[in-house]
Amino acid sequence: MKADIHPKYSDTTITCACGHVLEAGSTKSDISVEICSKCHPFFTGKQKLIDSAGRIERFRKKYAKFQKQQEGGQ
């Protein structure tokens, strides 16, 4: 392995916009992030559920006429 080609790896502080601080190893000195596992909706359980069934029904209703033309033409 070649000497002196790797970046310096050291302990660093990662700070989230919500105020959560995490210690980790990195090649950068201080890291600032906008969202972390303490404030992300997926991890906090505040995630909104999307009505995917309603979307599928609206899609089928919208394109039903087109699909009937395809079936009749073949």
Secondary structure as GFF3:
##gff-version 3
##sequence-region A 1 74
A	DSSP	beta_strand	10	16	.	.	.	ID=ss1
A	DSSP	beta_strand	21	26	.	.	.	ID=ss2
A	DSSP	beta_strand	30	33	.	.	.	ID=ss3
A	DSSP	alpha_helix	41	44	.	.	.	ID=ss4
A	DSSP	alpha_helix	52	62	.	.	.	ID=ss5
A	DSSP	alpha_helix	64	73	.	.	.	ID=ss6
###
